[in-house]
Amino acid sequence: MTTILMVCLGNICRSPLAEGILKSKLPSEDFFVDSAGTSGYHEGEKPDLRSIEVALKNGLDISKQKSRRFIVEDFETYDYIYVMDHSNYNDVVHLARNTSDTNKVKLILEHTPDAYTLEVPDPYYGGNRGFDNVYELLDNACNQIAIALTCGE
């Protein structure tokens, strides 16, 4: 089974959306997708209501997810670790024990060749349009990741 972890700061906005989107695109018998945050501010909480709403608007239910903090052992558990921005990348790589760990970590938008940025903006302090934009960015990236993973690239 291939294991994938999505990571943002608080694990309540971007990474829960990325988890839900990628899960919807991959067969669950072959892939396990989860999410975490680089901070523990929201540990045990559900995703932000705006993330839940934008997911529901797009046919996904992420309301059962619970926030958790990224831990060093995640390098052992996950084959791929996708982060939302450079700050998340630096925080995760800082915990890496070796080159193998570091090589698992990628910016999620690296998989979207036509992306205008490599960072998924944090929509927390923005309005609903920010969550729609984040959903669109993540959906495009997850399409590319799903294609790469199911085609064996």
TORTORZA-975346 format. One line per field, with one value per residue (C-alpha): residue in one letter; residue number from 1; x negated, y negated, z. Coordinates in Angstrom, 3 decimals, always signed. Each point is the difference from the previous one (the first is absolute). Example, Ala and Ser with C-alpha at 12.3 -4.5 7.8 and 13.67 -1.06 7.14 Angstrom:
TORTORZA-975346
logu = (A_S)
drengu = (1_2)
east = (-12.300_-1.370)
north = (+4.500_-3.440)
up = (+7.800_-0.660)
end
This chain:
TORTORZA-975346
logu = (M_T_T_I_L_M_V_C_L_G_N_I_C_R_S_P_L_A_E_G_I_L_K_S_K_L_P_S_E_D_F_F_V_D_S_A_G_T_S_G_Y_H_E_G_E_K_P_D_L_R_S_I_E_V_A_L_K_N_G_L_D_I_S_K_Q_K_S_R_R_F_I_V_E_D_F_E_T_Y_D_Y_I_Y_V_M_D_H_S_N_Y_N_D_V_V_H_L_A_R_N_T_S_D_T_N_K_V_K_L_I_L_E_H_T_P_D_A_Y_T_L_E_V_P_D_P_Y_Y_G_G_N_R_G_F_D_N_V_Y_E_L_L_D_N_A_C_N_Q_I_A_I_A_L_T_C_G_E)
drengu = (1_2_3_4_5_6_7_8_9_10_11_12_13_14_15_16_17_18_19_20_21_22_23_24_25_26_27_28_29_30_31_32_33_34_35_36_37_38_39_40_41_42_43_44_45_46_47_48_49_50_51_52_53_54_55_56_57_58_59_60_61_62_63_64_65_66_67_68_69_70_71_72_73_74_75_76_77_78_79_80_81_82_83_84_85_86_87_88_89_90_91_92_93_94_95_96_97_98_99_100_101_102_103_104_105_106_107_108_109_110_111_112_113_114_115_116_117_118_119_120_121_122_123_124_125_126_127_128_129_130_131_132_133_134_135_136_137_138_139_140_141_142_143_144_145_146_147_148_149_150_151_152_153)
east = (+0.000_-1.250_+0.271_+0.344_+0.049_+1.244_-1.439_+0.861_-0.396_+3.014_+1.513_+3.430_+0.171_-2.306_-1.279_+3.444_+1.259_-3.016_+0.554_+3.673_-0.622_-2.805_+1.926_+2.842_-2.345_-1.836_+1.187_+0.036_-1.175_-3.326_-0.492_+0.233_+0.246_-0.177_-0.825_-1.839_-1.116_-3.404_+1.524_+2.143_+2.279_+3.120_-0.810_+3.146_+2.199_+2.088_-0.942_+0.985_+3.713_-0.895_-2.153_+2.828_+2.435_-2.170_-0.630_+3.743_+0.684_-2.322_+1.488_-2.472_+0.563_-3.068_+1.947_-1.222_-3.685_-1.876_-3.037_-3.297_-3.582_-2.693_-2.453_-3.411_+1.486_+2.074_-3.162_+0.131_+3.746_+0.398_-1.502_+0.885_+0.365_+1.589_-0.212_+2.006_-2.669_-3.700_+0.476_+1.602_-2.796_-2.677_+1.776_+0.347_-3.507_-1.409_+1.271_-1.510_-2.556_-1.709_+0.077_+2.580_+2.411_-0.673_+0.545_+3.571_+1.008_+1.343_+1.994_+3.396_+0.209_-3.224_+2.349_+2.009_-2.009_+2.230_+0.199_-0.773_-1.617_-1.535_+1.795_+3.602_+1.112_+1.346_+3.696_+0.580_+0.192_+1.629_+3.595_+1.773_-1.519_-3.405_+1.236_+1.429_-3.361_-1.874_+2.376_-0.631_-3.794_+0.045_+2.398_-2.314_-3.062_+1.740_+1.068_-3.649_-1.133_+2.685_-1.001_-3.677_+0.670_+2.417_-2.159_-3.082_-1.989)
north = (+0.000_-3.474_-2.533_-3.762_-2.826_-3.544_-2.699_-3.637_-2.208_+0.811_+2.986_-1.660_-1.729_+1.080_+3.465_+1.388_-1.155_+1.552_+3.248_+0.157_-0.926_+2.505_+2.773_-0.544_+0.545_+3.141_+3.559_+0.467_+3.596_-1.204_-3.403_-1.462_-3.799_-1.996_-3.549_-1.828_-3.457_-1.368_-1.604_+1.516_-3.030_+1.852_+3.577_+2.142_-2.611_+0.494_-1.884_-3.663_-0.291_-1.826_+2.954_+2.387_-2.172_-0.324_+3.761_+0.716_-2.411_+2.193_+3.310_+0.912_+0.468_-0.834_-0.723_+3.143_-0.917_-1.061_-2.270_+1.428_-1.160_+1.302_+2.234_+1.416_+3.519_-1.199_+0.349_+3.750_+0.306_-1.983_+0.511_-3.527_-3.180_-2.971_-3.409_-3.099_-2.710_-0.736_-0.595_+3.455_+1.470_-1.521_+1.118_+3.600_+0.250_-1.386_+3.201_+2.288_+2.444_+0.681_-0.549_+2.747_-1.916_-3.289_+1.557_+0.967_-3.659_-2.000_-3.164_+1.220_-2.538_+1.324_+2.474_-2.712_-1.173_-3.002_-1.217_-3.689_+0.696_+2.913_-0.945_+0.726_-3.189_+0.356_-0.969_-0.172_-3.796_-0.494_+0.346_+2.905_-0.809_+0.873_+3.484_+0.425_-1.027_+2.415_+2.813_-0.654_-0.064_+3.216_+1.752_-0.703_+1.147_+3.142_+0.867_-0.056_+1.962_+2.656_+0.375_+0.325_+2.525_+2.187_-0.017_+0.979_-3.156)
up = (+0.000_-0.895_+2.822_-0.487_+2.540_-0.666_+2.279_+0.721_+3.076_+2.178_-1.830_-0.112_-3.412_-2.828_+0.921_+0.930_-3.403_-1.718_+1.903_-0.961_-3.630_-0.543_+1.799_-2.458_-2.945_+1.133_+0.739_+3.778_-0.276_-1.473_+1.623_+3.497_+0.211_+3.232_+1.092_+2.788_+1.046_+0.890_+3.102_+2.701_+0.407_-1.117_+1.039_+0.163_-1.711_-3.119_-3.161_-0.267_-0.855_-3.221_-1.102_+0.841_-1.983_-3.106_+0.075_+0.287_-2.852_-2.072_+1.125_+2.771_+3.728_+2.100_+3.187_+1.813_-0.265_+3.130_+0.106_+1.144_+0.108_-2.363_+1.876_-0.908_-0.229_-2.956_-2.093_+0.697_-0.619_-3.234_-3.445_-1.181_+2.029_-1.773_+1.649_-0.848_+0.127_+0.552_+3.727_+0.399_-2.126_+2.229_+3.192_-1.216_-1.473_+3.257_+1.676_-2.657_+1.317_-3.303_-3.764_-0.461_+2.249_-1.782_-3.423_+0.970_+0.476_-2.967_-0.506_-1.186_-2.826_-1.534_-1.692_-1.727_-3.009_-0.702_+3.626_+0.381_+3.391_+1.876_+3.211_+0.910_+1.774_+3.526_-0.259_+3.769_+0.256_-3.382_-1.088_-1.649_-3.410_+1.469_+0.838_-3.511_-1.453_+2.284_-0.947_-3.693_+0.443_+2.035_-2.354_-2.944_+1.937_+1.260_-3.550_-1.042_+3.062_-0.545_-3.640_+0.919_+2.778_-1.945_-3.125_+1.997_-0.643)
end
